[in-house]
Amino acid sequence: MNTLSGKNIKIKESMPGAVKGRFTIIGPFQQFFKRLVSGSLFLFIAAVIAVIWANTSASYSSFWGTELSIHFGEIHLSKSLAHWIDEALMTLFFFAVGLEIKREVLVGELATLKKALLPVSAAIGGMLFPALIYTAFNYNTPTSGGWGVPMATDIAFSLAVLAFLGKRIPLGTRIFLTAFAIADDLGAVLIIALFYTQTIAWSWLLLAGLLLGVVALLNYLWIRATLAYALLGIGVWFAILCSGVHATVAGVLVAMFIPARGKYDTQTFINEVKSYIDNFECQDGCGHTILLNKHHQNAVQSIELACHEVETP
C-alpha cells in the first residue's frame, strides 16, 4: 500500500500493469512495446506499396538509387537515397533498440545469465542455421557472400506482427520474442561490422572512438543535457559512416552510454510531488481549475518537470 496525499493506491507487484479504478499503471516494457509498434500499420501499408511498385515499374530502382550528397568544406559524402535510409534513419531505429537492450541488460529479461540464456541461445541459433543453410545452397557460387542476409530477424516487422496479435499472445511470450529479436539484431549488426566492411578509414574510426569516449565521460559525470548527447551522437554516427563501417553500429554504441538513471531518486520524487499536490486545495471539488487557477497550473507544470527528472534519459 502506498499513500499519496491521503489517498491509498494498491499495486499488485506480480502484474506488469496495475489498475486502480479507471487509471492504469504502465510498465516500462509495455510502454516501449507500444511506442515501437505504434507505426506497424503504416509499416505494412508501405511494404505492400513497395512490393506492387517494384514489380510493376522500373522507376522503383531508379528512385531509390537517386544520389544525395553532403558537402562541408573539404568533406564530400555522396550516397544513394536507399543507403541514406539504411545508414541514417535505421541508425535512429537501432538507437531506440539499443536503449531497450541496455534496460533489459540492467534490470530486464537479459539482466542475469539465467534470464538471458534462452533468448540469446535462440538468437544465436536463429542466426547460425539460416547462414549454414544459405551457404549449403550457394557454396562456390557468385552469391555465396550473401550468407549474412538471412541471419537477421527484421525486428520492426516482428514487433508489428506481435502488435496486431495483441492480447492473444501472453505478455511473457511477447517479452521473450522481443528479447530474442533484439539479441538477433545486435548479432546482425556485429556481423555487418566485422564481415561486410570492405575498407576501413582508421582515422575516422579513431575519431568515432574519441567522441564515444566523451559520451561515456558525460555519463560518468552524471550530465543529463540532451543536446550534448544528441550532438555527440551525430558526430559518432558521421565518423563511423565515413570510416566505412555500417553506420547502424553507431546507434547501438551511443545508446549503451546514455545515462540509465534519473536525476532524482524515488523518495526525493515522492516528497517533491507531495509538496506540489498540497497546492490543490478546493472547498467544493476542484473541477477544471487548471484553466483558471495559476497556482494549480504551476503545480501541474512542476509535477511534469519532476517526472522528467526521475525518469531515465
C-alpha positions in Angstrom: 0.0 0.0 0.0 1.4 3.4 -0.9 -0.1 6.6 0.4 0.0 9.8 -1.7 -1.8 12.9 -0.5 -4.0 10.9 1.8 -5.3 8.5 -0.9 -4.4 4.8 -0.9 -3.1 3.3 -4.1 -2.8 -0.5 -4.2 -0.4 -2.0 -6.7 -0.2 -5.8 -7.4 3.6 -6.4 -7.7 3.0 -9.5 -9.8 1.3 -7.7 -12.6 3.2 -5.8 -15.3 0.5 -3.1 -15.3 -1.7 -2.4 -12.3 -5.1 -0.9 -12.3 -6.8 1.3 -9.8 -10.3 2.3 -10.8 -10.0 3.7 -14.3 -6.3 4.6 -14.1 -3.7 2.1 -15.4 0.0 2.0 -14.4 2.0 1.0 -17.5 5.2 -1.0 -17.1 8.5 0.1 -19.0 8.3 -2.9 -21.4 4.7 -2.2 -22.2 5.5 1.5 -22.9 8.4 0.6 -25.1 6.4 -2.1 -27.0 3.5 0.3 -27.5 5.7 3.1 -28.9 7.8 0.8 -31.1 4.9 -0.9 -32.8 2.5 2.1 -33.0 3.5 2.6 -36.6 3.1 -1.1 -37.6 0.0 -0.4 -39.7 1.9 2.2 -41.8 4.8 -0.3 -42.0 2.6 -3.0 -43.6 1.0 -0.4 -45.9 4.4 0.8 -47.1 5.6 -2.8 -47.6 2.6 -3.6 -49.8 3.1 -0.4 -51.8 6.8 -1.2 -52.3 6.0 -4.8 -53.5 3.5 -3.6 -56.0 5.7 -0.7 -57.2 8.8 -2.8 -57.5 7.0 -5.4 -59.7 5.1 -3.0 -61.9 7.5 -0.2 -62.7 11.2 0.3 -63.4 11.1 3.6 -61.6 11.4 1.8 -58.2 15.1 1.1 -58.5 15.9 4.4 -60.2 14.1 6.4 -57.4 15.9 4.7 -54.5 19.2 5.0 -56.5 19.0 8.8 -56.6 22.2 10.3 -55.3 22.1 12.6 -52.3 25.3 14.4 -51.3 26.6 16.4 -48.3 29.3 19.0 -48.8 31.1 20.6 -45.8 34.3 22.3 -46.7 36.6 19.5 -47.9 34.3 16.8 -46.8 32.2 15.3 -49.5 29.8 12.4 -48.8 27.5 11.1 -51.5 25.2 8.0 -51.2 22.0 6.8 -52.8 18.7 7.6 -51.2 18.3 3.9 -50.2 21.7 4.0 -48.5 20.8 7.2 -46.6 17.7 5.4 -45.2 19.7 2.3 -44.4 22.6 4.1 -42.7 20.9 7.2 -41.3 17.2 6.6 -40.4 17.9 3.0 -39.5 20.6 4.2 -37.1 17.8 6.1 -35.2 15.8 2.8 -35.0 18.8 0.9 -33.7 19.4 3.7 -31.2 15.9 3.0 -29.8 16.6 -0.7 -29.8 20.0 -0.1 -28.2 18.3 1.8 -25.3 16.0 -1.1 -24.7 18.9 -3.6 -24.9 20.6 -1.6 -22.1 17.5 -1.5 -20.0 17.0 -5.3 -20.5 20.6 -5.9 -19.6 20.5 -3.8 -16.4 17.1 -4.7 -15.0 15.1 -6.6 -17.6 15.0 -10.0 -19.3 18.7 -10.0 -20.0 19.8 -8.9 -16.5 21.0 -12.3 -15.4 22.6 -15.3 -17.2 19.6 -17.4 -16.3 17.1 -14.9 -17.9 19.3 -14.2 -20.9 20.3 -17.8 -21.7 17.1 -18.8 -23.6 16.5 -15.7 -25.8 20.3 -15.3 -26.6 20.6 -19.0 -27.4 17.6 -18.8 -29.6 19.0 -15.8 -31.3 22.4 -17.5 -32.0 20.5 -20.5 -33.4 18.3 -18.2 -35.4 21.4 -16.6 -37.0 23.7 -19.6 -37.3 21.3 -22.2 -39.0 20.0 -19.8 -41.7 23.5 -18.9 -42.6 24.6 -22.5 -42.8 21.5 -23.4 -45.0 22.2 -20.5 -47.3 25.9 -21.4 -47.6 25.0 -25.1 -48.4 22.8 -24.0 -51.3 25.2 -21.2 -52.6 28.6 -22.8 -52.0 31.2 -21.9 -54.7 28.7 -19.6 -56.5 28.9 -15.8 -57.1 26.2 -15.3 -54.4 28.0 -17.2 -51.6 29.0 -14.0 -49.9 25.3 -13.2 -49.1 25.2 -15.6 -46.1 24.7 -12.6 -43.7 21.4 -11.7 -45.3 19.2 -14.5 -43.9 20.8 -14.1 -40.4 18.9 -11.1 -39.2 15.3 -11.1 -37.9 13.5 -7.9 -39.0 12.7 -6.6 -35.6 10.4 -3.9 -36.9 8.1 -6.4 -38.7 8.4 -8.9 -35.8 7.1 -6.4 -33.3 4.5 -5.2 -35.8 3.1 -8.8 -36.1 3.1 -9.1 -32.3 1.2 -5.8 -32.1 -1.5 -7.0 -34.5 -2.0 -10.2 -32.5 -2.2 -8.1 -29.3 -3.5 -9.7 -26.2 -3.8 -13.1 -28.0 -0.1 -13.5 -27.1 0.8 -13.7 -23.4 3.0 -10.9 -22.1 5.8 -13.4 -21.2 5.9 -14.6 -24.8 6.0 -11.1 -26.1 8.9 -10.2 -23.8 10.8 -13.4 -24.9 10.2 -12.7 -28.6 11.2 -9.1 -28.2 14.4 -10.1 -26.3 15.1 -12.7 -29.0 14.6 -10.2 -31.8 16.8 -7.6 -30.1 19.6 -10.1 -29.4 19.3 -11.3 -33.0 19.5 -7.8 -34.4 22.5 -7.0 -32.2 24.3 -10.0 -33.6 23.4 -9.0 -37.1 24.9 -5.5 -36.5 28.2 -7.1 -35.3 28.2 -9.4 -38.4 27.9 -6.4 -40.7 30.6 -4.5 -38.9 33.1 -7.5 -38.8 32.5 -9.2 -42.1 30.9 -6.8 -44.5 33.2 -3.8 -44.2 35.4 -3.8 -47.2 37.8 -1.0 -46.3 38.2 0.9 -43.0 39.4 4.5 -42.7 41.1 4.2 -39.4 41.4 8.0 -38.8 37.6 8.3 -38.9 37.2 5.3 -36.7 39.6 6.8 -34.2 37.6 10.0 -34.2 34.4 8.0 -33.5 36.1 6.3 -30.6 37.2 9.6 -29.1 33.7 11.1 -29.4 32.2 7.9 -27.9 34.7 8.3 -25.0 33.4 11.9 -24.5 29.8 10.5 -24.4 31.0 7.9 -21.8 32.6 10.7 -19.8 29.3 12.7 -19.7 27.5 9.6 -18.5 30.1 9.1 -15.8 29.8 12.8 -14.7 26.0 12.5 -14.4 25.5 15.1 -17.1 21.9 14.9 -18.4 21.9 17.5 -21.1 20.0 16.0 -24.1 21.5 18.4 -26.6 25.1 17.4 -25.7 24.3 13.7 -26.2 22.5 14.5 -29.5 25.4 16.5 -31.0 28.0 13.9 -29.9 25.8 11.1 -31.1 25.5 12.7 -34.5 29.3 13.1 -34.5 29.8 9.5 -33.7 27.4 8.5 -36.5 29.1 10.7 -39.1 32.6 9.4 -38.1 31.6 5.8 -38.3 29.8 6.4 -41.6 32.9 7.9 -43.1 35.1 5.1 -41.7 33.4 2.5 -43.9 31.8 0.6 -41.0 28.0 0.2 -41.3 26.6 3.3 -39.6 23.8 1.4 -37.7 26.6 0.3 -35.3 26.7 3.9 -34.0 23.1 3.8 -32.9 23.7 0.8 -30.6 27.1 2.1 -29.3 25.7 5.6 -28.4 22.7 4.0 -26.7 25.0 2.0 -24.5 26.3 5.2 -22.9 23.1 7.1 -22.4 22.5 7.5 -18.7 20.3 4.8 -17.2 19.2 6.5 -14.0 17.2 9.7 -13.5 18.4 12.8 -11.6 16.2 12.1 -8.6 15.9 9.0 -6.5 12.4 7.7 -5.8 12.0 9.2 -2.3 13.0 12.6 -3.4 10.5 12.4 -6.2 7.7 11.3 -3.9 8.5 14.1 -1.4 8.6 16.7 -4.2 5.3 15.6 -5.8 3.6 15.5 -2.4 4.6 19.2 -1.8 3.1 20.2 -5.2 -0.1 18.2 -4.7 -0.6 20.1 -1.4 -1.3 23.2 -3.6 -4.5 21.7 -4.8 -6.9 22.8 -2.1 -10.5 23.1 -3.2 -13.5 23.5 -0.9 -16.2 22.1 -3.2 -14.2 20.0 -5.6 -11.5 21.3 -8.0 -13.3 20.7 -11.3 -11.4 22.3 -14.2 -9.4 24.8 -12.1 -6.2 24.1 -14.1 -7.7 26.5 -16.7 -8.4 29.2 -14.1 -6.1 28.8 -11.1 -2.5 30.0 -11.6 -1.2 28.0 -8.6 -2.8 24.8 -9.9 -1.2 25.4 -13.4 2.2 26.0 -11.8 1.8 22.8 -9.6 1.0 20.7 -12.7 4.0 22.1 -14.6 6.2 21.4 -11.6 4.9 17.8 -11.3 5.6 17.3 -15.0 9.2 18.6 -14.6 9.7 16.3 -11.6 8.5 13.3 -13.7 11.2 14.2 -16.3 13.8 14.4 -13.6 13.0 11.0 -12.1 12.7 9.2 -15.5 15.8 7.8 -17.2 17.0 9.9 -20.1 
